[in-house]
Amino acid sequence: MWRRPRTVLWAAAAAVTLAFLIALEIAARHYGMPGPITNQAKEVVFAPKSGPLLYASMALMMVVLTWRERFVAAGIAVGIDIVFFLVRWAVDAKTPPHSGHPFGNGALWVLLGFAVIALTRRTGRERVLLLKGVGLGLLLVAGRKTGDTWLLITSKTRPAVLDQYVATADHALGNPSWLVGRLVEATGTVGAHVLDYVYIQLAVAAVVVALYQLRHVAVERRFPDHHLVRTFLVIGLLGPGIYMIFPVVGPIFAYGADGGHWAVADLWPNTPSPVTVPHAMPFDEITPRNCMPSLHTAWATAIFIHSRKAPRVLRFAGTFWLIATLGATLGFGYHYGADILAGVVFTLTIEAALRSLARGWDRSGIQLVAHGATVFTALLVSYRYLPLQMAEHAWLFGPLLVLAVASVVHAYLRTTRLWEPKTAPALQPEPQPEPV
């Protein structure tokens, strides 16, 4: 079995993932906080932080099951959640506001149960397939936990932030966060609630699109070479590394009331930031430095890309989720316009690399990934070292930024269209001669 390259690859990936989780657990413990492994273990019994995400993860795992097994699994999950709810109610331990969801434990129990079934009751390809399904589901949940730990690490290890650089460079784009922030305020509570729900439940939207892509797994007994979950996980794995290089907290903290005495001033969203020589500014050890690039934009862009070949309702949903996510990231003051552009390029580069890996690397794939990586690096370097020039010559740098991102979008569309399988026209029967 160990001579199979794919088996060795999966085993190596599992070992690296486990080592990564253990390292994050140790790092979190160093700062006096529980890490991703501890937080996930707690949700076996205690109210989970995100019940919808756990059920979405279970649904992702169920793509490898038969319809009968799916109904049984869903019924068991709901039954376990009812039992947990009744026990908490009986001992007067109802979920306090904002401490967790009253459901979701059942979904996690089902995921863990199928992992045990795969190891004890399945063999050969069926065991591998079920383990892949369970692994995808658990990775989606673990991604949320590791993300929370990464955010803690960024706030503890990066005492100074670079918001003044990004805010100054954002003048070249017309300060979109300030503009959209005023628009969101004008929509009132209804618009804010809709955008907030879209922003929070992004992973659930991704699972809906992924379920469509993986709908044939139970019949074909294999996963497709490339699907949305892979892109989602890689974005979440690589993105926090950029946070450590380019720590930014966002306009609502650096220039708004949420920043308290750490903020430059209470300017967002009514007064654009001043154009002055930027410098790194100290900030608290609580607020995550998770702006550059905007991973919510990156994930929403991935959902949009992968929904293009889905039915019309999913295409509309993917478009809506992208637009609403952009509105939320800017309108709530979580990101600058510069973050958004970097997030789009970040996603297209990762998507190009994963597609090239699935189909086999060739010259077009290497050129596309190199193009995206070059533009992404150029964006970050320009934000850091040319922000004042960008603000003072917005008429030049604004279009250049947009054109740089557009060049990556155009290259991605052109290259991936060439990768699409060509369908040969059907042969037409030759006309028969008329009988004499």
C-alpha positions as CSV (number, residue, x, y, z in Angstrom):
1,M,0.0,0.0,0.0
2,W,2.8,2.4,0.9
3,R,4.3,2.1,-2.6
4,R,1.3,4.0,-4.0
5,P,2.4,7.6,-4.5
6,R,-1.1,9.0,-3.7
7,T,-1.3,7.0,-0.5
8,V,2.1,8.4,0.6
9,L,1.0,11.9,-0.4
10,W,-2.2,11.6,1.7
11,A,-0.2,10.2,4.7
12,A,2.4,13.1,4.4
13,A,-0.4,15.7,4.2
14,A,-2.1,14.2,7.3
15,A,1.2,14.2,9.2
16,V,2.0,17.8,8.2
17,T,-1.6,18.9,9.2
18,L,-1.3,17.2,12.6
19,A,2.1,18.8,13.2
20,F,0.8,22.2,12.2
21,L,-2.2,21.9,14.6
22,I,0.1,20.8,17.5
23,A,2.4,23.8,16.8
24,L,-0.5,26.2,16.9
25,E,-1.8,24.5,20.1
26,I,1.6,25.1,21.7
27,A,1.8,28.7,20.5
28,A,-1.7,29.4,21.9
29,R,-0.8,27.9,25.2
30,H,2.2,30.1,25.4
31,Y,-0.1,33.1,25.4
32,G,-2.4,31.5,28.0
33,M,-5.2,30.6,25.5
34,P,-6.5,27.2,24.4
35,G,-5.5,26.2,20.9
36,P,-7.4,24.7,17.9
37,I,-7.2,21.1,19.2
38,T,-8.5,22.1,22.7
39,N,-11.3,24.3,21.3
40,Q,-12.4,21.5,18.9
41,A,-12.4,18.9,21.6
42,K,-14.6,21.1,23.8
43,E,-17.3,21.1,21.2
44,V,-17.8,17.4,21.6
45,V,-19.7,18.2,24.8
46,F,-20.0,22.0,25.2
47,A,-22.0,24.3,23.0
48,P,-20.1,24.9,19.7
49,K,-19.1,28.2,18.4
50,S,-20.6,27.6,15.0
51,G,-23.4,25.0,14.7
52,P,-24.2,25.8,11.1
53,L,-20.5,25.2,10.2
54,L,-20.5,21.8,11.9
55,Y,-23.6,20.7,10.0
56,A,-22.1,22.0,6.8
57,S,-19.0,20.0,7.5
58,M,-21.1,16.9,8.1
59,A,-22.9,17.5,4.8
60,L,-19.6,17.7,3.1
61,M,-18.6,14.4,4.5
62,M,-21.9,12.8,3.4
63,V,-21.1,13.1,-0.3
64,V,-19.3,9.7,0.0
65,L,-22.4,8.0,1.6
66,T,-25.5,6.5,0.0
67,W,-28.8,8.2,0.4
68,R,-29.9,5.7,3.1
69,E,-26.7,6.4,5.0
70,R,-27.2,10.1,4.7
71,F,-30.7,10.0,6.1
72,V,-29.5,7.8,9.0
73,A,-26.5,10.1,9.7
74,A,-28.7,13.3,9.7
75,G,-31.2,11.7,11.9
76,I,-28.6,10.6,14.4
77,A,-27.0,14.1,14.4
78,V,-30.4,15.8,15.1
79,G,-31.2,13.2,17.8
80,I,-27.9,13.8,19.6
81,D,-28.5,17.5,19.5
82,I,-32.0,17.1,21.0
83,V,-30.5,15.0,23.8
84,F,-27.8,17.6,24.4
85,F,-30.3,20.4,24.5
86,L,-32.6,18.6,26.9
87,V,-29.8,17.7,29.2
88,R,-28.6,21.4,29.3
89,W,-32.1,22.5,29.9
90,A,-32.6,20.0,32.6
91,V,-29.5,21.1,34.5
92,D,-30.3,24.7,33.8
93,A,-27.2,25.1,31.5
94,K,-28.9,26.7,28.6
95,T,-26.5,28.4,26.1
96,P,-25.9,32.0,27.3
97,P,-26.1,34.7,24.6
98,H,-23.1,34.8,22.3
99,S,-21.4,31.8,24.0
100,G,-22.2,29.3,21.3
101,H,-25.0,27.6,19.3
102,P,-27.5,25.3,21.0
103,F,-26.9,22.7,18.2
104,G,-24.0,21.3,16.3
105,N,-22.6,18.7,18.7
106,G,-24.5,16.0,16.9
107,A,-22.9,16.8,13.6
108,L,-19.4,16.6,15.2
109,W,-20.3,13.2,16.8
110,V,-21.4,11.8,13.4
111,L,-18.2,13.0,11.8
112,L,-16.1,11.3,14.5
113,G,-18.3,8.2,14.4
114,F,-17.7,7.7,10.6
115,A,-14.0,8.1,11.2
116,V,-14.2,5.1,13.6
117,I,-16.4,3.2,11.1
118,A,-13.9,3.8,8.3
119,L,-11.0,2.5,10.4
120,T,-12.9,-0.5,11.8
121,R,-15.6,-1.5,9.4
122,R,-14.3,-0.5,5.9
123,T,-11.4,-1.8,3.9
124,G,-9.5,-0.9,0.7
125,R,-10.8,1.8,-1.5
126,E,-14.0,2.2,0.5
127,R,-12.0,3.0,3.7
128,V,-9.9,5.5,1.8
129,L,-13.0,7.2,0.3
130,L,-14.8,7.5,3.6
131,L,-11.6,8.8,5.3
132,K,-11.3,11.4,2.6
133,G,-14.9,12.5,3.2
134,V,-14.4,12.7,7.0
135,G,-11.1,14.4,6.5
136,L,-12.7,17.1,4.3
137,G,-15.4,17.7,6.9
138,L,-13.0,17.9,9.8
139,L,-10.5,20.1,7.9
140,L,-13.3,22.6,7.3
141,V,-14.0,22.8,11.0
142,A,-10.3,22.7,11.9
143,G,-9.7,25.6,9.5
144,R,-12.1,27.8,11.5
145,K,-10.3,26.9,14.8
146,T,-6.8,27.4,13.3
147,G,-7.9,30.7,11.9
148,D,-9.0,31.9,15.4
149,T,-5.6,30.8,16.8
150,W,-3.7,32.5,14.0
151,L,-5.6,35.8,14.7
152,L,-4.6,35.5,18.3
153,I,-0.9,35.0,17.3
154,T,-1.0,38.0,15.0
155,S,-2.3,40.3,17.8
156,K,0.4,39.1,20.2
157,T,3.4,39.0,18.0
158,R,2.9,42.1,15.9
159,P,2.7,45.1,18.3
160,A,2.9,47.6,15.4
161,V,0.5,47.8,12.4
162,L,0.9,49.3,9.0
163,D,-2.6,50.8,8.6
164,Q,-1.3,54.3,7.9
165,Y,0.5,53.0,4.8
166,V,-2.5,51.2,3.4
167,A,-4.9,54.1,4.2
168,T,-2.6,56.5,2.5
169,A,-2.3,54.2,-0.6
170,D,-6.1,53.8,-0.5
171,H,-6.4,57.5,-1.6
172,A,-5.4,56.3,-5.0
173,L,-8.6,54.2,-5.1
174,G,-10.9,56.9,-3.8
175,N,-11.1,55.7,-0.2
176,P,-13.7,53.0,-0.9
177,S,-14.1,51.9,2.7
178,W,-15.2,55.4,3.7
179,L,-17.6,55.6,0.8
180,V,-19.2,52.1,1.3
181,G,-19.3,52.7,5.0
182,R,-21.5,55.7,4.6
183,L,-23.7,53.7,2.1
184,V,-24.1,50.9,4.6
185,E,-25.0,53.4,7.4
186,A,-27.7,54.8,5.0
187,T,-29.3,51.4,4.6
188,G,-30.0,51.1,8.3
189,T,-30.2,48.0,10.4
190,V,-31.8,45.8,7.7
191,G,-28.9,46.2,5.3
192,A,-26.3,45.8,8.1
193,H,-27.9,42.6,9.3
194,V,-28.0,41.1,5.8
195,L,-24.4,41.9,5.2
196,D,-23.4,40.6,8.6
197,Y,-25.0,37.3,8.0
198,V,-23.3,36.9,4.6
199,Y,-20.0,37.8,6.1
200,I,-20.3,35.3,9.0
201,Q,-21.7,32.4,7.0
202,L,-19.2,32.4,4.2
203,A,-18.0,28.9,4.9
204,V,-21.6,27.6,4.7
205,A,-22.1,29.2,1.3
206,A,-18.8,27.5,0.1
207,V,-20.2,24.1,1.3
208,V,-23.3,24.6,-0.8
209,V,-21.3,25.1,-3.9
210,A,-18.9,22.3,-3.0
211,L,-21.8,19.9,-2.5
212,Y,-22.9,20.5,-6.1
213,Q,-19.4,19.9,-7.3
214,L,-19.1,16.7,-5.3
215,R,-22.6,15.4,-6.0
216,H,-21.3,12.4,-8.1
217,V,-18.7,11.2,-5.6
218,A,-21.0,8.6,-4.0
219,V,-21.7,7.1,-7.5
220,E,-18.2,7.4,-9.0
221,R,-16.5,6.4,-5.7
222,R,-13.8,9.1,-6.2
223,F,-13.3,12.8,-5.7
224,P,-12.8,15.1,-8.7
225,D,-9.3,16.3,-9.3
226,H,-10.1,19.9,-8.2
227,H,-12.9,21.4,-6.2
228,L,-13.8,24.4,-4.1
229,V,-12.8,22.9,-0.7
230,R,-9.2,22.6,-1.8
231,T,-9.0,26.3,-2.7
232,F,-10.8,27.3,0.5
233,L,-8.4,25.4,2.7
234,V,-5.2,26.6,0.9
235,I,-6.4,30.2,1.1
236,G,-6.9,29.8,4.9
237,L,-3.5,28.1,5.2
238,L,-1.4,30.7,3.3
239,G,-3.3,33.9,4.1
240,P,-2.3,34.2,7.8
241,G,1.3,34.0,6.8
242,I,0.8,37.3,4.9
243,Y,-0.8,38.8,8.0
244,M,2.5,38.2,9.8
245,I,4.4,40.0,7.1
246,F,2.0,42.9,6.6
247,P,0.0,43.4,9.8
248,V,-3.1,45.7,9.4
249,V,-6.1,46.0,11.6
250,G,-8.6,47.9,9.4
251,P,-10.1,51.4,9.2
252,I,-12.8,50.9,11.9
253,F,-10.0,50.2,14.4
254,A,-7.1,52.4,13.1
255,Y,-9.4,55.3,12.2
256,G,-12.7,54.6,14.0
257,A,-14.3,54.4,17.4
258,D,-13.6,50.7,17.8
259,G,-9.9,51.4,18.1
260,G,-10.3,53.4,21.3
261,H,-7.2,55.4,22.3
262,W,-5.1,53.3,19.9
263,A,-6.8,54.9,16.8
264,V,-5.2,57.8,14.9
265,A,-8.5,59.6,15.3
266,D,-12.3,58.9,15.1
267,L,-12.5,59.5,11.3
268,W,-14.2,56.4,9.8
269,P,-16.5,56.6,7.8
270,N,-17.3,60.3,7.7
271,T,-13.8,61.9,7.2
272,P,-11.1,60.3,5.0
273,S,-7.8,59.7,6.5
274,P,-5.2,62.6,6.1
275,V,-2.5,62.4,3.5
276,T,0.7,62.5,5.6
277,V,3.9,60.6,5.7
278,P,2.8,57.2,7.1
279,H,4.6,55.3,9.8
280,A,4.0,52.1,11.7
281,M,1.8,52.7,14.7
282,P,1.5,50.6,18.0
283,F,-1.8,48.9,18.6
284,D,-3.4,46.7,21.3
285,E,-2.7,43.0,21.8
286,I,-6.3,42.0,21.2
287,T,-7.3,43.1,17.7
288,P,-6.3,40.7,14.9
289,R,-3.9,42.0,12.2
290,N,-6.0,40.2,9.5
291,C,-6.6,42.7,6.7
292,M,-3.8,42.2,4.1
293,P,-5.0,40.5,2.0
294,S,-8.8,40.3,2.6
295,L,-9.4,36.6,3.0
296,H,-13.2,37.1,3.0
297,T,-12.8,38.6,-0.4
298,A,-10.5,35.8,-1.4
299,W,-13.0,33.1,-0.3
300,A,-16.0,34.9,-1.8
301,T,-14.0,35.2,-5.1
302,A,-13.3,31.4,-5.0
303,I,-17.1,30.7,-4.4
304,F,-17.8,33.0,-7.4
305,I,-15.3,31.2,-9.7
306,H,-16.5,27.7,-8.7
307,S,-20.2,28.5,-9.1
308,R,-19.8,29.6,-12.8
309,K,-20.6,26.1,-14.1
310,A,-23.4,25.4,-11.6
311,P,-27.1,25.9,-12.2
312,R,-28.4,29.4,-12.6
313,V,-29.6,29.7,-9.0
314,L,-26.1,28.8,-7.7
315,R,-24.5,31.2,-10.2
316,F,-26.8,34.0,-8.9
317,A,-26.0,33.0,-5.3
318,G,-22.2,33.1,-6.0
319,T,-22.5,36.5,-7.5
320,F,-24.6,37.8,-4.7
321,W,-22.3,36.4,-2.1
322,L,-19.3,38.1,-3.7
323,I,-21.0,41.5,-4.0
324,A,-22.4,41.3,-0.5
325,T,-19.0,40.2,1.0
326,L,-17.3,43.1,-0.7
327,G,-20.0,45.4,0.7
328,A,-19.5,43.9,4.2
329,T,-15.7,44.0,4.2
330,L,-15.7,47.6,3.1
331,G,-18.9,48.9,4.7
332,F,-18.2,47.6,8.2
333,G,-14.7,49.1,8.1
334,Y,-12.9,45.8,8.3
335,H,-10.8,46.3,5.1
336,Y,-9.4,49.0,2.8
337,G,-9.8,48.9,-0.9
338,A,-6.2,47.9,-1.3
339,D,-6.9,44.7,0.7
340,I,-9.7,43.8,-1.6
341,L,-7.5,44.1,-4.7
342,A,-4.8,42.0,-3.1
343,G,-7.4,39.4,-2.0
344,V,-8.6,38.9,-5.6
345,V,-5.1,38.4,-7.0
346,F,-4.3,36.1,-4.1
347,T,-7.3,33.8,-4.9
348,L,-6.7,33.7,-8.7
349,T,-3.0,32.8,-8.1
350,I,-3.9,30.0,-5.7
351,E,-6.7,28.7,-8.0
352,A,-4.3,28.7,-10.9
353,A,-1.7,26.8,-9.0
354,L,-4.2,24.2,-7.8
355,R,-5.7,23.7,-11.2
356,S,-2.2,23.3,-12.7
357,L,-1.4,20.8,-10.0
358,A,-4.6,18.8,-10.9
359,R,-4.1,18.8,-14.6
360,G,-0.3,18.7,-14.7
361,W,2.1,21.6,-14.8
362,D,2.8,23.1,-18.2
363,R,4.2,26.4,-19.5
364,S,0.8,28.2,-19.5
365,G,0.2,27.2,-15.8
366,I,3.6,28.3,-14.7
367,Q,3.3,31.6,-16.5
368,L,-0.2,32.3,-15.0
369,V,1.0,31.5,-11.4
370,A,4.1,33.6,-11.9
371,H,2.0,36.5,-13.2
372,G,-0.3,36.4,-10.3
373,A,2.5,36.1,-7.7
374,T,4.4,39.0,-9.3
375,V,1.4,41.3,-9.2
376,F,0.5,40.3,-5.7
377,T,4.1,41.0,-4.5
378,A,4.1,44.3,-6.4
379,L,0.9,45.4,-4.7
380,L,2.2,44.7,-1.2
381,V,5.6,46.4,-2.0
382,S,3.9,49.5,-3.5
383,Y,1.5,49.8,-0.5
384,R,4.5,49.7,1.9
385,Y,7.1,51.8,0.1
386,L,5.1,54.1,-2.3
387,P,1.9,55.0,-0.4
388,L,2.5,58.8,-0.3
389,Q,3.3,58.9,-4.0
390,M,0.2,56.9,-4.7
391,A,-2.0,59.3,-2.8
392,E,-0.4,62.4,-4.3
393,H,-0.7,61.0,-7.9
394,A,-4.0,59.1,-7.6
395,W,-4.9,59.9,-11.2
396,L,-1.9,57.7,-12.2
397,F,-1.7,55.0,-9.5
398,G,-5.4,54.4,-9.2
399,P,-5.8,53.2,-12.8
400,L,-2.5,51.3,-12.6
401,L,-3.7,49.3,-9.6
402,V,-6.9,48.4,-11.3
403,L,-5.1,47.5,-14.5
404,A,-2.7,45.3,-12.7
405,V,-5.5,43.3,-11.1
406,A,-7.4,43.3,-14.4
407,S,-4.4,41.8,-16.1
408,V,-4.4,38.8,-13.7
409,V,-8.2,38.4,-14.2
410,H,-7.7,38.5,-18.0
411,A,-4.8,36.1,-17.9
412,Y,-6.7,33.7,-15.7
413,L,-9.8,33.7,-17.9
414,R,-7.8,33.3,-21.1
415,T,-5.6,30.5,-19.8
416,T,-8.3,28.5,-18.1
417,R,-10.5,28.6,-21.2
418,L,-7.6,27.1,-23.1
419,W,-7.6,24.3,-20.5
420,E,-11.2,23.4,-21.0
421,P,-11.7,20.1,-22.9
422,K,-12.6,20.6,-26.5
423,T,-15.7,18.9,-27.7
424,A,-15.4,17.5,-31.2
425,P,-18.4,18.1,-33.5
426,A,-20.6,15.1,-34.1
427,L,-19.9,13.3,-37.4
428,Q,-22.7,13.8,-39.9
429,P,-23.7,10.8,-42.1
430,E,-22.7,11.2,-45.7
431,P,-25.6,11.7,-48.1
432,Q,-26.5,8.5,-50.0
433,P,-26.9,8.7,-53.8
434,E,-30.4,8.6,-55.1
435,P,-31.4,5.2,-56.7
436,V,-31.5,5.3,-60.4
